[in-house]
Amino acid sequence: MSNEDITLTAGNAEVRVSPGNGGRLSGLKVDSLELLRQGPRFGCFPMVPWCGRIRDGRFLDGGTVRQMPLNSPPHAIHGTARDGAWRIARVSADEAVITCELTDPWPHPARVTQVVSLAEDALTLTMSVETYDDSFPAQLGWHPWFNRTLDGVDARLDFEPAWQEERGDDHLPTGNRTDRKPGPWDDCFGMPGGVDVTLTWPDRLELKVTSREEWVVVYDEQTEAVCVEPQTGPPNGLNTLPRLVTPLDPLEATTTWTWRRL
């Protein structure tokens, strides 16, 4: 199947999936409101096989130190899967399944599968990393760029994390945890009961981002967008909180975005 854009519809909702541009969602419309920032680098892209920054692009893989390309010097950021084309595995009116193979520079062959399921009032994204033979540490997550302004109204952000990861001058968690500090943020937060963040554009739309995962990065330093990024571990987590993917135990996570018009 080709990797042309896929448009899914359910009721008044429409999502555009772009397998050829890193497997990202390139649009999400509710009625006539476009919720995602437009442009080839934006939308909502998958972060896999790691999320956020790896310190100096290096992580310990068993007894081997691996070096990833420094695409955000001095660090490596947001994985490799957003850089290439994904394949279309299956499409229906309201669901798409796309896959990509993890290859060089990632040292372990593996397959990533992303399922995009649209309902009239919700979008569910599920991603998995499966290995064929060897085991390795990995992370996955999503990086949506939600438009800060909808129909002339700015978003309000509401969430109650259990803690904020203290951020060092190198933008990486120091290992200390604090209470939530005032924004703007480019920070990781812990939500042990599951990610639960609400974006409200008053008198326009409410959007809830939820996940069973307990880590979320909030990035709202840009005027155009607000990013709410559920992920399976903190930044630099391949080093500090490795989650092993094995042939018997793939890594899988889900996030759901639920909306209602106000």
NULODREN-175746 format. One record per residue (C-alpha): residue number from 1; x, y, z. Coordinates in nm, 4 decimals. Each point is the difference from the previous one (the first is absolute). Layout:
BEGIN
  pos        xx        yy        zz
  NUM         X         Y         Z
...
END
This chain:
BEGIN
  pos        xx        yy        zz
    1    0.0000    0.0000    0.0000
    2    0.1179    0.3552   -0.0636
    3    0.0864    0.2377    0.2807
    4   -0.2279    0.2818   -0.1145
    5   -0.1962    0.1889    0.2642
    6   -0.2979   -0.1778    0.1525
    7   -0.3139    0.1858    0.1090
    8   -0.2185   -0.1607    0.2663
    9   -0.3451    0.1334    0.0883
   10   -0.2523   -0.0564    0.2788
   11   -0.2944    0.2339    0.0410
   12    0.1327    0.3561   -0.0184
   13    0.3578   -0.1085    0.0763
   14    0.2721   -0.0511   -0.2597
   15    0.3610   -0.1087    0.0485
   16    0.2731   -0.0017   -0.2633
   17    0.2777   -0.2573    0.0348
   18    0.3258    0.0506   -0.1928
   19    0.1948   -0.3282   -0.0137
   20    0.2493    0.1514   -0.2428
   21    0.0913    0.2752    0.2483
   22    0.1153   -0.1980    0.2999
   23   -0.3341   -0.1647    0.0782
   24   -0.1347    0.3238    0.1423
   25   -0.3534    0.1344    0.0238
   26    0.0056    0.3064   -0.2237
   27   -0.3477    0.1244    0.0898
   28   -0.2929   -0.0450    0.2370
   29   -0.3182    0.1934   -0.0661
   30   -0.3041    0.0157    0.2253
   31   -0.2773    0.1730   -0.1929
   32    0.2035    0.2689   -0.1768
   33    0.2610    0.0417    0.2776
   34    0.3511   -0.1256   -0.0807
   35    0.1482   -0.1110    0.3319
   36    0.3546   -0.0781   -0.1154
   37    0.2617    0.2506   -0.1098
   38    0.0550   -0.0311   -0.3734
   39    0.3334   -0.0538   -0.1724
   40    0.2276   -0.2929   -0.0876
   41    0.1757    0.0019    0.3410
   42   -0.3148    0.0321    0.2064
   43   -0.3338   -0.1827    0.0294
   44    0.0603   -0.2883    0.2404
   45    0.3019   -0.2215   -0.0509
   46    0.0942   -0.3315    0.1629
   47    0.3004    0.0030    0.2323
   48    0.1660   -0.3421   -0.0246
   49    0.2275   -0.1798    0.0916
   50    0.0599    0.2784    0.2532
   51   -0.1746    0.3160    0.1212
   52    0.1516    0.3382    0.0611
   53    0.3764    0.0341    0.0334
   54    0.2678   -0.2622    0.0590
   55    0.2992    0.1549    0.1764
   56    0.2789    0.0439   -0.2573
   57   -0.1892   -0.2457   -0.2221
   58    0.1421   -0.2933    0.1988
   59   -0.1741   -0.2788    0.1855
   60    0.1029   -0.3271    0.1587
   61   -0.1291   -0.3051   -0.1871
   62    0.0921   -0.3002    0.2122
   63    0.3759    0.0469    0.0324
   64    0.0329    0.2093   -0.3172
   65   -0.0088    0.3789   -0.0246
   66   -0.2030    0.1009   -0.3059
   67    0.0352    0.3344   -0.1769
   68   -0.3000    0.1572   -0.1740
   69    0.0280    0.2945   -0.2438
   70    0.0020    0.3366    0.1787
   71   -0.3045    0.1489   -0.1713
   72   -0.0448    0.2533    0.2841
   73    0.3621    0.0673    0.1037
   74    0.1357   -0.0899    0.2437
   75   -0.2772   -0.2605    0.0280
   76   -0.2028   -0.2403   -0.2129
   77   -0.3734    0.0712    0.0092
   78   -0.3369   -0.1692   -0.0684
   79    0.1120   -0.3273   -0.1590
   80    0.0492   -0.0962   -0.3635
   81   -0.3417   -0.1154   -0.1223
   82   -0.1240    0.3532   -0.0788
   83    0.2806    0.0406   -0.2577
   84   -0.1113   -0.2597   -0.2546
   85   -0.3021   -0.1347   -0.1811
   86   -0.2389   -0.2469    0.1589
   87   -0.1942   -0.2698   -0.1826
   88   -0.3779   -0.0256   -0.0072
   89   -0.1108   -0.3362    0.1361
   90   -0.3775    0.0476    0.0127
   91   -0.2543    0.2787   -0.0442
   92   -0.3746    0.0319    0.0590
   93   -0.2259    0.3044    0.0162
   94    0.0947    0.0789    0.3607
   95    0.3194   -0.1967    0.0688
   96    0.3496   -0.0249   -0.1463
   97    0.2846   -0.2333    0.0895
   98    0.3503    0.1028   -0.1075
   99    0.3397   -0.1584    0.0640
  100    0.3672    0.0815   -0.0216
  101    0.3168   -0.2000    0.0417
  102    0.2639    0.1254    0.2415
  103    0.3310   -0.0104   -0.1853
  104    0.3343    0.1825    0.0006
  105    0.0935    0.2052    0.2009
  106   -0.2079   -0.1993    0.2509
  107    0.2040   -0.3138    0.0709
  108   -0.2848   -0.2516    0.0406
  109   -0.2419   -0.1141   -0.2718
  110   -0.3553    0.0563    0.1193
  111   -0.3435    0.0890   -0.1276
  112   -0.2123    0.2921    0.1163
  113   -0.3751   -0.0158   -0.0545
  114   -0.2308    0.2971    0.0489
  115   -0.3788   -0.0302    0.0027
  116   -0.2042    0.3187   -0.0519
  117   -0.3681   -0.0416    0.0954
  118   -0.2469    0.2854   -0.0388
  119   -0.3423    0.0351    0.1656
  120   -0.2403    0.2946   -0.0133
  121    0.1337    0.1372    0.3284
  122    0.3388   -0.1669    0.0445
  123    0.3234   -0.1074   -0.1636
  124    0.1910   -0.3010    0.1331
  125    0.3644   -0.0584   -0.0906
  126    0.1685   -0.3309    0.0841
  127    0.3640   -0.0718   -0.0738
  128    0.2136   -0.3086    0.0543
  129    0.3646   -0.0978   -0.0445
  130    0.0657   -0.3677   -0.0742
  131    0.3388   -0.1664   -0.0270
  132    0.0732   -0.3078   -0.2053
  133    0.2981   -0.1361    0.1928
  134    0.2146    0.2063    0.2401
  135   -0.1190    0.2139    0.2909
  136    0.0645    0.3719    0.0413
  137   -0.1137    0.3062    0.1945
  138   -0.2578    0.2239   -0.1698
  139   -0.2612    0.2672    0.0571
  140   -0.2959    0.1234   -0.1970
  141   -0.2337    0.2949    0.0121
  142   -0.1752    0.2708   -0.2018
  143    0.0868    0.3621   -0.0667
  144   -0.3172    0.1903   -0.0975
  145    0.0208    0.3685   -0.0862
  146   -0.3440    0.1313    0.0980
  147   -0.0839    0.3441   -0.1359
  148    0.0162    0.2439    0.2892
  149   -0.2693    0.2171   -0.1597
  150   -0.3286   -0.1375   -0.1340
  151   -0.2475    0.2355   -0.1620
  152    0.1641    0.2999    0.1683
  153    0.0122   -0.1521    0.3485
  154    0.3120   -0.1189    0.1854
  155    0.0184   -0.3377    0.1729
  156    0.0033   -0.0460    0.3765
  157    0.2024   -0.2933    0.1315
  158   -0.1134   -0.1959    0.3073
  159    0.1780   -0.2946    0.1617
  160    0.0933   -0.1133    0.3517
  161    0.3263   -0.1962   -0.0076
  162    0.1383   -0.1798    0.3039
  163    0.3387    0.1555   -0.0721
  164    0.2134    0.1889   -0.2501
  165    0.3370   -0.1377   -0.1056
  166    0.2574    0.2665    0.0830
  167    0.1647    0.1116   -0.3248
  168    0.3692    0.0757   -0.0183
  169    0.1710    0.2586   -0.2198
  170    0.0448   -0.2762   -0.2585
  171   -0.3824   -0.0408   -0.0232
  172    0.0194   -0.3490    0.1546
  173   -0.1523   -0.1157    0.3290
  174    0.2469    0.0234    0.2887
  175   -0.1584   -0.2888    0.1906
  176   -0.1608    0.2344    0.2524
  177   -0.3771    0.0469    0.0171
  178   -0.1811    0.3193    0.0946
  179   -0.3534    0.1297    0.0220
  180   -0.1304    0.1424   -0.3258
  181    0.1552    0.3368   -0.0720
  182   -0.1652    0.2780   -0.2030
  183    0.0330   -0.0228   -0.3782
  184    0.0875    0.0482   -0.2749
  185    0.1290   -0.3554   -0.0041
  186    0.2274   -0.2313   -0.1868
  187   -0.0254   -0.2486    0.2819
  188   -0.0874   -0.3554    0.0938
  189   -0.2665   -0.0737    0.2600
  190   -0.0959   -0.3156    0.1872
  191   -0.3623   -0.1095    0.0134
  192    0.0011   -0.3476    0.1613
  193   -0.3750   -0.0401   -0.0417
  194    0.0370    0.0552   -0.3749
  195    0.0449    0.3054   -0.2179
  196   -0.3018    0.2323    0.0202
  197    0.0390    0.3464   -0.1517
  198   -0.2788    0.2328   -0.1154
  199    0.0306    0.2704   -0.2635
  200   -0.2913    0.2446   -0.0040
  201   -0.0669    0.2638   -0.2625
  202   -0.2771    0.1929    0.1809
  203   -0.3371   -0.0048   -0.1783
  204    0.1560   -0.2092   -0.2788
  205    0.1269   -0.3461    0.0969
  206    0.1309   -0.2135    0.2850
  207    0.2599   -0.2699   -0.0748
  208    0.1179   -0.2606    0.2515
  209    0.3261   -0.1885   -0.0564
  210    0.0108   -0.3223    0.2015
  211    0.2217   -0.3071    0.0182
  212    0.0703   -0.2827    0.2429
  213    0.3658    0.1038   -0.0184
  214    0.1230    0.2142    0.2891
  215    0.2340    0.2376   -0.1839
  216   -0.0894    0.3121   -0.1939
  217    0.2130    0.2783   -0.1417
  218   -0.1686    0.3392   -0.0349
  219    0.1598    0.2458   -0.2406
  220   -0.1660    0.3389   -0.0357
  221    0.2926    0.2365   -0.0575
  222   -0.1096    0.0804   -0.3561
  223   -0.2770    0.2494   -0.0706
  224   -0.1623   -0.2126   -0.2720
  225   -0.0498   -0.3309    0.1781
  226   -0.0349   -0.1990    0.3207
  227    0.1508   -0.3502    0.0085
  228   -0.1282   -0.2692    0.2383
  229    0.2138   -0.3109   -0.0461
  230   -0.0969   -0.3275    0.1728
  231    0.2936   -0.2403    0.0073
  232    0.1189   -0.3238    0.1591
  233    0.2898    0.1598    0.1899
  234    0.1726    0.3293    0.0726
  235    0.2521    0.1759   -0.2235
  236    0.3355   -0.1846    0.0039
  237   -0.2002   -0.2999    0.1182
  238    0.2035   -0.2469   -0.2073
  239    0.2699    0.0718    0.2592
  240   -0.1955    0.0783    0.3157
  241   -0.3097   -0.2228   -0.0249
  242    0.0567   -0.2568   -0.2751
  243   -0.2985   -0.2068   -0.1111
  244    0.1144   -0.3198   -0.1664
  245   -0.1698   -0.1196   -0.3166
  246    0.0343   -0.3760   -0.0442
  247   -0.1390   -0.2505   -0.2532
  248   -0.2568   -0.1035    0.2627
  249   -0.0734    0.3473    0.1354
  250   -0.0556    0.2784   -0.2550
  251   -0.0317    0.3617    0.1080
  252   -0.3508    0.1378   -0.0530
  253   -0.1790    0.3185    0.1031
  254   -0.3234    0.1818   -0.0773
  255   -0.1175    0.3580    0.0227
  256   -0.3555    0.1246   -0.0492
  257   -0.1042    0.3538   -0.0838
  258   -0.3629    0.0727    0.0845
  259   -0.1740    0.3249   -0.0946
  260   -0.3263    0.1824    0.0384
  261   -0.1216    0.3258   -0.1479
  262   -0.0760    0.2755    0.2512
END
